[in-house]
């Protein structure tokens, strides 16, 4: 699936700032709909330390209803 992702796609800061308000509204509406219909959703963030996962999660969740999601943190499994 990831091999099909177009990694050349990008948004300028101005374009990003222009689309964020509408996308935030859509995300909130989607959260409410999923909550009402009792549809569970799992979103997984994986990456190197300091790769921006925490920032992305904060941006994603800051406008959501906190009663409708949980953020769980895990650590890499020990290999010894």
C-alpha positions, 0 to 999 in steps of 0.5 A, spaced: 500 500 500 505 505 501 509 503 495 503 506 491 503 513 495 506 519 491 511 522 495 512 527 491 506 531 493 507 537 497 503 543 499 506 550 500 505 553 507 500 558 504 496 552 501 496 548 507 494 554 512 488 555 507 485 548 507 486 546 514 480 550 517 475 546 512 479 539 513 478 541 521 471 542 520 470 535 516 474 531 521 470 534 527 464 532 523 466 525 521 468 524 529 461 525 531 458 521 525 463 515 527 461 516 535 454 516 533 454 510 529 459 507 534 464 505 529 471 504 532 477 507 529 484 506 530 490 510 527 497 508 528 503 513 528 510 510 527 516 513 526 523 515 529 524 519 535 523 526 534 520 525 527 514 529 529 509 524 531 507 528 537 506 534 533 502 531 528 497 527 533 496 534 537 494 537 530 490 532 529 486 532 536 486 539 538 480 540 535 476 534 536 471 532 542 476 529 547 470 525 549 470 521 543 478 519 543 484 516 546 491 517 545 495 511 547 503 511 547 507 504 546 514 503 546 518 498 542 518 491 544 525 489 548 529 484 543 533 481 549 
